[in-house]
Amino acid sequence: MGLAASQARFLGITLRKANCEFRSTELAQQRLELTNQMTDISQEYANALNSTKLVWHNDAVCDSFGNPTDFGLSYSLLMMPSAANDYNPYMVSTRTGAIVLNSKYAQAAKDAGISMGGSTPSAEGRNKFLKSLSQSTEVNGVKQNDNVITATTYNILTGAAAASGDVSWHSAAGMGSAPKDKGVADATHLVDLMNDGTIGGRALDWLQIERGLLGLGINEGMTDAQMTDVIEGYKDNVAQAKLNYINNNIGVQMDSLKVNNYVVEAEKQAQVLIDQWKSINASGDSIGQKISNMKSFGYNSGNAVISDGNDTIDKEAFLIMGKFAHLEAQIELSQNEAQRMQFINELEKLKKGYDTNGVVDKKDENLYKYPLYWATYEQAKISSAKSANGIAWDGSASASNANYTAKFSDIFQTSAQEIAGGTYSSNGKTIEKLTVAINDVVCRDEAELKSLTISDLLSQNIVLMAKGASAISSISESAGYLMEYIASVFGYGHIGTGLNVDPESDSALKMALASVQKQFLKAGNAVKNGGEKNDKSLLNNSAYANCNNFNRIGSNENGDYAAVNLSNMVSAFLTYFDNYLRASDSQYVVGKGNTDGKTIFVTDDTGYVYVTNTIEGVTNDEKIADFFNELYNNICEHGWRYDDMVQDSEYLESAVKDGRYQLMALNNDGYFYQMRYNEIGYMEEVQDKDAIARAEADFQTKKSQITFKEDQIDIKTKKLDAEITELNTEINSVQNIISKSIEKTFSMFSN
């Protein structure tokens, strides 16, 4: 019985050991699987570190702080009109060229009668296309609010006002017509501003000092430099007007004689306006009454006003120009900003061929004639101001026609390379003779001084100085006249020019000028330190040193020398402009002095982005109309395919990256061409930091899970190993008992 029991025990222990060894093998297999999983997720993480994404980057589109905004790639970004895509579609297309449409656009194509292979475009089809886009889809009687355009936009683009305007259908849009300049604002840097002929290239108009001394209002007195700008602007306006005519008559034979007749007749009417204004200015009315008469004459006049045999177009030109004058008067006399913007918008419409209600005369020529009328109106208005109160340098070509002339050497010290005394009187006002220093050296060259530009102010160190009992007040007054002119070059008072791109920037420019006037130009703020009065060595002149070291008028302690740094004043003006737009987020500051460590001019940052206004020749409605005209015409031309998955950004990006879909972009020749995503100027492939962060978080989570499982397996394996060791010991012990029992049995039976 003892032997049998031992053998039974041996079999039980052996079975337990075999079971432990099987379980240990299972754990080893599980550990191998975890090792493979760890290898896989490590590879996925390594791949994710190279993840990229496509972003859309347009420098002209900024956030509220003026920083360019990056957009993720999406179907709506490409296929909806916006400033981000410059109001041009970037159509998703198959390799064969068919336009890929989501459900909404596909339904619009069907409603417009466009087959998947393409169709012949028409005004009726285009309007049906737009109508479908303006309607919301209904699901079980519930509107989904998925309309692409509003009903109001649809009515504007297809209603009576669109009969012959630029919001109507154009068969050549996106099919070879000259691309419209639909951009409003351009992002630029300081060097670009300096190279811009309308800003940096503008002459530093010293005659503004004489104009200010004469006490002429902002609408009076035209200097030589301003008249030159007006003439160039007039030429540009006439050229733009002719281009408008060509663009609005694609496919129509150009009648050059007819067009030139418009120029001749409109210019003749401009002269009629000039003569009318001359007679008004010759009257004994007050200046205010004269201005009122100049702006309102002829607006309510009938054709009988003109009785010199001119034909209808002459009379029409006169009346339209009268409307221009009337709207300008309303803009100036506006009671609030909203009313002012209303009149500005009405004037913009009228300049392009629409009346103040946005309706176009059904004559195609009006879209050409009205811009031409505006060009001649501006020419006439400025010429009248020039002839009435023209200001020129004595001896210049304009002096014989100017009411006021000034001799440069009387206002500025040009006899010697030093700070000379003396005074200049005009219109009962007297100032100390002025001296200009360029880069620490007195400049006596009249030609060099007259050739200085705004760009020179930004790139050099230019200082205006005076010597005499009234030196401080003379500098304050003279620099003030110059600064108001410089501000106007940057767009002060003129929305749509320079840095004045919208009402907010208009307010910012006003604040910037007021801040400069308060800090730099207030006589009471003058810094009076030191007694150095050297006339030849500027480095030994206290007034010169103080104006360079402090953002104020600098003077010696006696106040008989004064100076202001014009270069710093312009830099401060641009810095205050940024301060207003970005408030506490602005990193630039105009300290009281340049030696206190607090002044950081915005012009010191060469990478700073300025937003400037181009001449907006296209209204917002026209931009939207042109966008959908281009889209509709190309769908008709190339056909379409339905893929609602393109609305999923990841799907779209994947399809664009791997070449399943390509983008069609507008070329300079007016046609759309297929391009790879890396050929699109606004498209950038950048490191996908979000994807990398998600991958890292996922990797760490899975790694922790695997590590936990491995630790559990290690614990179980160690327990099994210990149990197997114990079982081996028991097996050896039982084997010894069995062996001894067998020996004892053999020994007993052998006896």
KELO-584746 format. One record per residue (C-alpha): residue in three letters; x, y, z. Coordinates in steps of 0.1 Angstrom, whole numbers, padded with zeros to 4 digits, always signed. Layout:
BEGIN
AlaXYZ
...
//
This chain:
BEGIN
Met+0000+0000+0000
Gly+0029+0024+0007
Leu+0044+0019-0027
Ala+0011+0024-0045
Ala+0004+0056-0025
Ser+0038+0070-0034
Gln+0033+0062-0071
Ala-0001+0079-0071
Arg+0014+0109-0054
Phe+0042+0110-0080
Leu+0017+0110-0109
Gly-0002+0139-0093
Ile+0029+0159-0088
Thr+0040+0152-0124
Leu+0006+0163-0137
Arg+0008+0196-0117
Lys+0043+0202-0131
Ala+0032+0196-0167
Asn+0003+0220-0161
Cys+0026+0247-0147
Glu+0050+0243-0177
Phe+0021+0246-0201
Arg+0009+0278-0184
Ser+0045+0291-0184
Thr+0046+0285-0222
Glu+0014+0304-0226
Leu+0028+0333-0207
Ala+0059+0333-0228
Gln+0037+0334-0260
Gln+0017+0363-0245
Arg+0050+0381-0238
Leu+0061+0376-0274
Glu+0028+0390-0286
Leu+0033+0421-0264
Thr+0068+0425-0277
Asn+0054+0425-0313
Gln+0027+0450-0303
Met+0054+0472-0288
Thr+0074+0470-0320
Asp+0042+0480-0340
Ile+0033+0510-0319
Ser+0069+0522-0318
Gln+0069+0521-0356
Glu+0036+0539-0358
Tyr+0050+0566-0335
Ala+0081+0569-0355
Asn+0060+0573-0386
Ala+0038+0599-0369
Leu+0069+0620-0361
Asn+0070+0627-0399
Ser+0033+0636-0401
Thr+0025+0667-0422
Lys-0007+0686-0430
Leu-0017+0710-0457
Val-0025+0746-0446
Trp-0037+0776-0465
His-0016+0808-0459
Asn-0026+0842-0473
Asp-0006+0870-0458
Ala-0034+0895-0466
Val-0058+0877-0442
Cys-0049+0885-0406
Asp-0065+0879-0372
Ser-0076+0907-0349
Phe-0040+0913-0339
Gly-0027+0917-0375
Asn-0010+0882-0376
Pro-0015+0862-0409
Thr-0040+0834-0404
Asp-0033+0798-0414
Phe-0064+0778-0424
Gly-0067+0740-0425
Leu-0075+0725-0459
Ser-0113+0722-0464
Tyr-0137+0719-0493
Ser-0155+0751-0482
Leu-0122+0771-0481
Leu-0116+0761-0518
Met-0151+0763-0531
Met-0166+0793-0512
Pro-0157+0830-0520
Ser-0136+0846-0493
Ala-0106+0869-0489
Ala-0086+0838-0481
Asn-0088+0826-0517
Asp-0089+0861-0532
Tyr-0125+0854-0543
Asn-0113+0828-0569
Pro-0123+0791-0567
Tyr-0097+0764-0563
Met-0117+0736-0578
Val-0111+0700-0567
Ser-0109+0679-0598
Thr-0103+0643-0610
Arg-0073+0634-0631
Thr-0095+0637-0662
Gly-0104+0673-0652
Ala-0140+0668-0640
Ile-0149+0691-0611
Val-0156+0671-0578
Leu-0188+0683-0562
Asn-0203+0677-0528
Ser-0240+0670-0525
Lys-0250+0706-0525
Tyr-0230+0716-0555
Ala-0240+0684-0573
Gln-0277+0692-0568
Ala-0271+0727-0581
Ala-0254+0713-0612
Lys-0284+0690-0618
Asp-0309+0719-0613
Ala-0289+0740-0638
Gly-0292+0712-0663
Ile-0254+0704-0664
Ser-0248+0668-0673
Met-0218+0650-0657
Gly-0201+0653-0691
Gly-0206+0690-0692
Ser-0230+0714-0710
Thr-0232+0747-0728
Pro-0233+0775-0703
Ser-0259+0802-0704
Ala-0272+0831-0683
Glu-0304+0811-0675
Gly-0283+0781-0664
Arg-0260+0801-0643
Asn-0290+0817-0625
Lys-0306+0783-0619
Phe-0272+0772-0605
Leu-0272+0801-0581
Lys-0309+0797-0571
Ser-0302+0761-0561
Leu-0272+0772-0540
Ser-0294+0798-0522
Gln-0320+0772-0511
Ser-0317+0750-0480
Thr-0322+0712-0483
Glu-0352+0697-0465
Val-0351+0664-0448
Asn-0384+0651-0435
Gly-0398+0686-0438
Val-0369+0701-0417
Lys-0346+0727-0433
Gln-0309+0718-0430
Asn-0296+0754-0434
Asp-0270+0742-0459
Asn-0275+0770-0484
Val-0242+0782-0499
Ile-0254+0818-0506
Thr-0282+0838-0491
Ala-0314+0846-0509
Thr-0303+0883-0508
Thr-0271+0875-0526
Tyr-0290+0855-0552
Asn-0313+0884-0558
Ile-0284+0908-0562
Leu-0266+0886-0586
Thr-0296+0878-0607
Gly-0321+0906-0602
Ala-0329+0938-0622
Ala-0297+0955-0609
Ala-0276+0927-0625
Ala-0291+0933-0660
Ser-0260+0947-0675
Gly-0236+0951-0646
Asp-0206+0932-0634
Val-0227+0910-0612
Ser-0244+0894-0642
Trp-0231+0862-0660
His-0201+0866-0681
Ser-0193+0837-0705
Ala-0156+0844-0705
Ala-0152+0844-0667
Gly-0125+0818-0659
Met-0125+0809-0696
Gly-0099+0834-0709
Ser-0111+0868-0698
Ala-0086+0891-0681
Pro-0086+0881-0644
Lys-0101+0907-0621
Asp-0080+0922-0593
Lys-0102+0912-0565
Gly-0077+0917-0537
Val-0083+0947-0514
Ala-0054+0945-0489
Asp-0018+0935-0495
Ala+0006+0924-0468
Thr+0039+0941-0471
His+0071+0949-0452
Leu+0089+0982-0445
Val+0112+0979-0475
Asp+0082+0974-0497
Leu+0065+1006-0483
Met+0097+1025-0489
Asn+0099+1012-0525
Asp+0062+1020-0531
Gly+0059+1050-0555
Thr+0027+1062-0538
Ile+0042+1061-0503
Gly+0079+1058-0499
Gly+0085+1074-0533
Arg+0065+1105-0526
Ala+0085+1137-0523
Leu+0088+1154-0489
Asp+0067+1184-0499
Trp+0084+1213-0482
Leu+0059+1237-0497
Gln+0034+1224-0471
Ile+0051+1248-0447
Glu+0042+1277-0469
Arg+0007+1264-0474
Gly+0003+1262-0436
Leu+0016+1297-0431
Leu-0009+1309-0456
Gly-0037+1295-0435
Leu-0053+1276-0463
Gly-0078+1249-0455
Ile-0074+1212-0464
Asn-0094+1217-0496
Glu-0075+1248-0506
Gly-0041+1253-0519
Met-0023+1228-0542
Thr+0014+1225-0542
Asp+0036+1215-0572
Ala+0042+1181-0557
Gln+0005+1175-0551
Met-0004+1187-0587
Thr+0021+1162-0601
Asp+0005+1134-0582
Val-0030+1145-0594
Ile-0018+1145-0631
Glu-0004+1110-0627
Gly-0035+1098-0609
Tyr-0057+1113-0637
Lys-0037+1093-0663
Asp-0040+1062-0643
Asn-0078+1067-0638
Val-0083+1072-0676
Ala-0062+1041-0683
Gln-0083+1021-0658
Ala-0115+1034-0672
Lys-0105+1022-0707
Leu-0095+0988-0692
Asn-0130+0986-0676
Tyr-0146+0991-0710
Ile-0125+0964-0725
Asn-0132+0939-0697
Asn-0169+0946-0699
Asn-0171+0941-0736
Ile-0153+0908-0742
Gly-0159+0896-0777
Val-0172+0930-0789
Gln-0152+0948-0815
Met-0136+0978-0799
Asp-0146+1011-0815
Ser-0115+1031-0808
Leu-0130+1063-0823
Lys-0160+1060-0801
Val-0139+1055-0770
Asn-0116+1084-0778
Asn-0147+1105-0783
Tyr-0157+1097-0747
Val-0123+1109-0735
Val-0125+1142-0755
Glu-0161+1150-0745
Ala-0155+1142-0709
Glu-0124+1163-0708
Lys-0144+1191-0724
Gln-0169+1188-0695
Ala-0141+1189-0670
Gln-0132+1223-0684
Val-0168+1234-0680
Leu-0166+1224-0643
Ile-0133+1243-0639
Asp-0148+1275-0654
Gln-0178+1272-0631
Trp-0156+1268-0601
Lys-0135+1297-0611
Ser-0165+1320-0612
Ile-0175+1308-0578
Asn-0141+1315-0564
Ala-0142+1350-0579
Ser-0173+1358-0559
Gly-0172+1377-0527
Asp-0186+1349-0506
Ser-0169+1336-0475
Ile-0146+1306-0479
Gly-0172+1283-0463
Gln-0199+1295-0487
Lys-0175+1291-0517
Ile-0168+1255-0507
Ser-0205+1248-0503
Asn-0212+1263-0537
Met-0184+1243-0553
Lys-0198+1211-0539
Ser-0234+1216-0547
Phe-0235+1235-0580
Gly-0252+1216-0608
Tyr-0264+1186-0588
Asn-0301+1196-0591
Ser-0295+1213-0625
Gly-0313+1202-0656
Asn-0299+1199-0691
Ala-0306+1236-0697
Val-0275+1244-0676
Ile-0254+1238-0706
Ser-0264+1259-0736
Asp-0233+1260-0757
Gly-0243+1233-0782
Asn-0229+1203-0765
Asp-0246+1170-0771
Thr-0262+1146-0747
Ile-0231+1130-0734
Asp-0217+1164-0724
Lys-0249+1171-0704
Glu-0248+1137-0689
Ala-0212+1141-0679
Phe-0219+1174-0662
Leu-0248+1160-0642
Ile-0229+1128-0631
Met-0200+1149-0620
Gly-0224+1171-0601
Lys-0236+1139-0582
Phe-0199+1132-0574
Ala-0196+1166-0558
His-0229+1163-0539
Leu-0218+1129-0524
Glu-0184+1143-0514
Ala-0202+1171-0496
Gln-0224+1146-0478
Ile-0194+1125-0468
Glu-0177+1156-0453
Leu-0209+1167-0435
Ser-0218+1133-0421
Gln-0231+1132-0386
Asn-0216+1098-0377
Glu-0193+1071-0390
Ala-0222+1049-0402
Gln-0236+1077-0423
Arg-0202+1086-0436
Met-0196+1050-0447
Gln-0230+1049-0464
Phe-0221+1079-0486
Ile-0186+1065-0492
Asn-0202+1033-0505
Glu-0226+1052-0527
Leu-0198+1072-0542
Glu-0178+1040-0549
Lys-0208+1026-0567
Leu-0213+1057-0588
Lys-0176+1058-0597
Lys-0180+1023-0612
Gly-0212+1030-0633
Tyr-0240+1024-0608
Asp-0263+1050-0594
Thr-0267+1054-0556
Asn-0293+1027-0556
Gly-0269+1002-0572
Val-0287+1002-0605
Val-0269+1004-0638
Asp-0281+1022-0669
Lys-0287+0995-0696
Lys-0261+1011-0718
Asp-0230+0990-0718
Glu-0208+1021-0721
Asn-0218+1034-0687
Leu-0194+1010-0669
Tyr-0167+1027-0689
Lys-0181+1063-0690
Tyr-0187+1067-0652
Pro-0151+1058-0642
Leu-0139+1082-0669
Tyr-0162+1109-0655
Trp-0147+1103-0621
Ala-0112+1107-0635
Thr-0121+1140-0652
Tyr-0141+1152-0622
Glu-0110+1147-0600
Gln-0089+1164-0625
Ala-0113+1194-0627
Lys-0117+1196-0590
Ile-0079+1197-0583
Ser-0072+1220-0612
Ser-0097+1244-0598
Ala-0081+1243-0564
Lys-0047+1248-0581
Ser-0058+1278-0602
Ala-0076+1293-0572
Asn-0049+1289-0546
Gly-0019+1273-0563
Ile+0014+1273-0544
Ala+0047+1269-0562
Trp+0084+1276-0558
Asp+0095+1308-0572
Gly+0110+1302-0607
Ser+0093+1268-0612
Ala+0072+1260-0643
Ser+0040+1264-0622
Ala+0049+1297-0607
Ser+0033+1318-0635
Asn-0001+1301-0628
Ala+0001+1301-0590
Asn-0015+1326-0567
Tyr+0013+1321-0542
Thr+0050+1316-0547
Ala+0078+1311-0522
Lys+0115+1312-0526
Phe+0132+1281-0512
Ser+0163+1300-0500
Asp+0141+1325-0480
Ile+0125+1296-0460
Phe+0156+1274-0457
Gln+0192+1282-0450
Thr+0212+1273-0481
Ser+0240+1299-0481
Ala+0264+1280-0459
Gln+0268+1246-0443
Glu+0258+1258-0408
Ile+0228+1268-0387
Ala+0222+1304-0398
Gly+0197+1328-0382
Gly+0171+1350-0399
Thr+0134+1349-0403
Tyr+0107+1343-0430
Ser+0073+1360-0431
Ser+0042+1349-0450
Asn+0006+1360-0446
Gly+0015+1380-0415
Lys+0032+1350-0398
Thr+0069+1349-0391
Ile+0091+1319-0384
Glu+0128+1314-0380
Lys+0147+1303-0411
Leu+0149+1265-0412
Thr+0179+1243-0415
Val+0179+1206-0425
Ala+0205+1181-0413
Ile+0210+1147-0429
Asn+0229+1121-0410
Asp+0246+1146-0387
Val+0256+1170-0415
Val+0239+1203-0424
Cys+0226+1201-0460
Arg+0227+1234-0480
Asp+0220+1218-0514
Glu+0185+1230-0525
Ala+0182+1203-0552
Glu+0191+1176-0527
Leu+0166+1188-0502
Lys+0138+1191-0527
Ser+0145+1155-0538
Leu+0141+1140-0504
Thr+0113+1114-0501
Ile+0093+1096-0474
Ser+0116+1067-0479
Asp+0146+1089-0471
Leu+0129+1098-0438
Leu+0126+1061-0429
Ser+0161+1051-0440
Gln+0182+1081-0429
Asn+0184+1105-0399
Ile+0168+1138-0410
Val+0164+1166-0386
Leu+0147+1200-0389
Met+0164+1229-0370
Ala+0159+1266-0363
Lys+0179+1294-0346
Gly+0165+1325-0330
Ala+0142+1338-0303
Ser+0112+1319-0316
Ala+0131+1287-0326
Ile+0109+1263-0306
Ser+0076+1276-0318
Ser+0089+1278-0354
Ile+0099+1242-0353
Ser+0066+1232-0337
Glu+0046+1250-0364
Ser+0067+1240-0395
Ala+0071+1203-0385
Gly+0033+1202-0378
Tyr+0025+1212-0413
Leu+0049+1186-0427
Met+0036+1158-0404
Glu+0000+1163-0415
Tyr+0011+1159-0451
Ile+0032+1128-0443
Ala+0002+1113-0425
Ser-0019+1119-0456
Val+0006+1100-0477
Phe+0001+1070-0454
Gly-0037+1073-0458
Tyr-0047+1097-0431
Gly-0082+1110-0439
His-0086+1088-0470
Ile-0101+1053-0465
Gly-0088+1031-0493
Thr-0053+1045-0497
Gly-0020+1035-0481
Leu-0024+1019-0446
Asn-0060+1031-0444
Val-0077+0999-0453
Asp-0109+1001-0432
Pro-0127+1023-0406
Glu-0105+1008-0378
Ser-0073+1017-0395
Asp-0087+1051-0404
Ser-0093+1057-0366
Ala-0058+1044-0359
Leu-0042+1069-0383
Lys-0061+1097-0367
Met-0050+1086-0332
Ala-0014+1082-0344
Leu-0012+1117-0358
Ala-0028+1132-0326
Ser-0002+1113-0305
Val+0027+1126-0326
Gln+0013+1162-0324
Lys+0010+1159-0286
Gln+0044+1144-0279
Phe+0067+1156-0307
Leu+0052+1189-0317
Lys+0039+1206-0286
Ala+0062+1235-0278
Gly+0057+1231-0241
Asn+0072+1196-0242
Ala+0105+1207-0255
Val+0135+1193-0238
Lys+0158+1221-0227
Asn+0192+1207-0216
Gly+0228+1219-0221
Gly+0243+1251-0233
Glu+0261+1240-0265
Lys+0253+1264-0294
Asn+0277+1253-0321
Asp+0264+1263-0356
Lys+0287+1241-0376
Ser+0293+1210-0355
Leu+0260+1194-0348
Leu+0275+1170-0324
Asn+0283+1200-0302
Asn+0248+1214-0304
Ser+0225+1207-0274
Ala+0193+1212-0294
Tyr+0204+1186-0320
Ala+0215+1161-0293
Asn+0183+1165-0274
Cys+0160+1159-0304
Asn+0179+1127-0312
Asn+0179+1115-0276
Phe+0143+1124-0268
Asn+0111+1119-0287
Arg+0103+1156-0285
Ile+0115+1189-0297
Gly+0150+1194-0285
Ser+0164+1228-0274
Asn+0193+1242-0256
Glu+0187+1256-0221
Asn+0181+1292-0235
Gly+0156+1281-0261
Asp+0173+1299-0289
Tyr+0182+1267-0308
Ala+0155+1241-0315
Ala+0153+1209-0335
Val+0130+1179-0342
Asn+0140+1145-0356
Leu+0116+1140-0386
Ser+0128+1104-0391
Asn+0119+1095-0355
Met+0086+1114-0358
Val+0075+1092-0387
Ser+0087+1060-0370
Ala+0067+1071-0339
Phe+0036+1078-0361
Leu+0038+1042-0375
Thr+0044+1028-0339
Tyr+0013+1047-0325
Phe-0007+1033-0354
Asp+0003+0997-0344
Asn-0005+1005-0307
Tyr-0040+1015-0316
Leu-0047+0984-0337
Arg-0032+0959-0313
Ala-0037+0976-0279
Ser-0019+0957-0251
Asp-0007+0931-0275
Ser+0015+0956-0293
Gln+0052+0950-0284
Tyr+0063+0984-0297
Val+0065+1016-0276
Val+0074+1053-0281
Gly+0092+1063-0249
Lys+0098+1099-0240
Gly+0135+1094-0248
Asn+0156+1071-0269
Thr+0181+1067-0241
Asp+0157+1054-0215
Gly+0155+1019-0229
Lys+0118+1021-0235
Thr+0115+1031-0271
Ile+0110+1003-0296
Phe+0099+1017-0329
Val+0079+0994-0352
Thr+0102+1004-0380
Asp+0131+0987-0361
Asp+0114+0954-0369
Thr+0122+0946-0405
Gly+0099+0916-0404
Tyr+0068+0936-0393
Val+0039+0931-0417
Tyr+0020+0962-0428
Val-0014+0959-0445
Thr-0019+0984-0474
Asn-0049+0991-0496
Thr-0048+0986-0533
Ile-0071+1006-0555
Glu-0103+0986-0552
Gly-0118+0984-0586
Val-0143+0956-0578
Thr-0171+0957-0554
Asn-0178+0928-0530
Asp-0209+0918-0550
Glu-0188+0917-0582
Lys-0162+0895-0564
Ile-0188+0870-0554
Ala-0204+0871-0589
Asp-0171+0865-0606
Phe-0163+0836-0583
Phe-0195+0818-0592
Asn-0193+0827-0628
Glu-0158+0811-0629
Leu-0171+0780-0611
Tyr-0202+0776-0632
Asn-0184+0780-0665
Asn-0157+0755-0656
Ile-0183+0729-0644
Cys-0200+0733-0678
Glu-0167+0730-0696
His-0152+0701-0678
Gly-0181+0682-0664
Trp-0184+0670-0628
Arg-0183+0640-0605
Tyr-0201+0635-0572
Asp-0182+0627-0540
Asp-0197+0639-0508
Met-0167+0626-0488
Val-0147+0656-0500
Gln-0164+0675-0471
Asp-0143+0654-0447
Ser-0110+0673-0444
Glu-0089+0642-0437
Tyr-0103+0625-0468
Leu-0098+0655-0490
Glu-0062+0661-0478
Ser-0054+0624-0483
Ala-0069+0625-0518
Val-0050+0657-0527
Lys-0017+0644-0513
Asp-0017+0611-0530
Gly-0028+0626-0564
Arg-0063+0610-0566
Tyr-0076+0646-0568
Gln-0059+0677-0581
Leu-0067+0714-0577
Met-0076+0737-0605
Ala-0063+0773-0601
Leu-0067+0805-0621
Asn-0037+0814-0643
Asn-0027+0848-0655
Asp-0041+0840-0690
Gly-0076+0838-0675
Tyr-0080+0800-0676
Phe-0080+0774-0649
Tyr-0053+0747-0649
Gln-0048+0715-0629
Met-0020+0718-0604
Arg-0004+0696-0577
Tyr-0010+0709-0542
Asn+0026+0719-0538
Glu+0023+0742-0569
Ile-0005+0762-0553
Gly+0010+0795-0540
Tyr-0012+0796-0509
Met-0008+0759-0500
Glu+0019+0748-0476
Glu+0028+0714-0463
Val+0039+0718-0427
Gln+0047+0695-0397
Asp+0015+0683-0382
Lys+0022+0691-0345
Asp-0013+0681-0334
Ala-0010+0647-0351
Ile+0024+0642-0335
Ala+0010+0652-0301
Arg-0019+0628-0305
Ala+0004+0600-0316
Glu+0027+0606-0287
Ala-0002+0605-0262
Asp-0015+0573-0279
Phe+0020+0557-0278
Gln+0024+0565-0241
Thr-0010+0551-0233
Lys-0005+0518-0253
Lys+0031+0515-0239
Ser+0018+0518-0204
Gln-0008+0492-0211
Ile+0017+0468-0226
Thr+0042+0474-0198
Phe+0015+0467-0172
Lys+0006+0434-0190
Glu+0043+0425-0192
Asp+0047+0432-0155
Gln+0017+0409-0147
Ile+0032+0382-0169
Asp+0065+0385-0152
Ile+0048+0381-0118
Lys+0029+0351-0130
Thr+0060+0336-0146
Lys+0080+0339-0114
Lys+0052+0322-0094
Leu+0051+0294-0119
Asp+0089+0290-0119
Ala+0088+0289-0081
Glu+0060+0263-0081
Ile+0078+0242-0107
Thr+0110+0243-0085
Glu+0089+0231-0055
Leu+0073+0204-0076
Asn+0107+0192-0088
Thr+0118+0189-0052
Glu+0087+0170-0043
Ile+0092+0147-0073
Asn+0127+0140-0063
Ser+0115+0132-0027
Val+0088+0109-0039
Gln+0111+0092-0064
Asn+0135+0085-0034
Ile+0106+0070-0014
Ile+0095+0049-0043
Ser+0131+0037-0049
Lys+0135+0027-0012
Ser+0102+0010-0012
Ile+0111-0011-0042
Glu+0145-0020-0027
Lys+0128-0030+0006
Thr+0103-0051-0012
Phe+0129-0069-0033
Ser+0150-0074-0002
Met+0120-0089+0017
Phe+0111-0114-0010
Ser+0147-0124-0016
Asn+0149-0135+0020
//
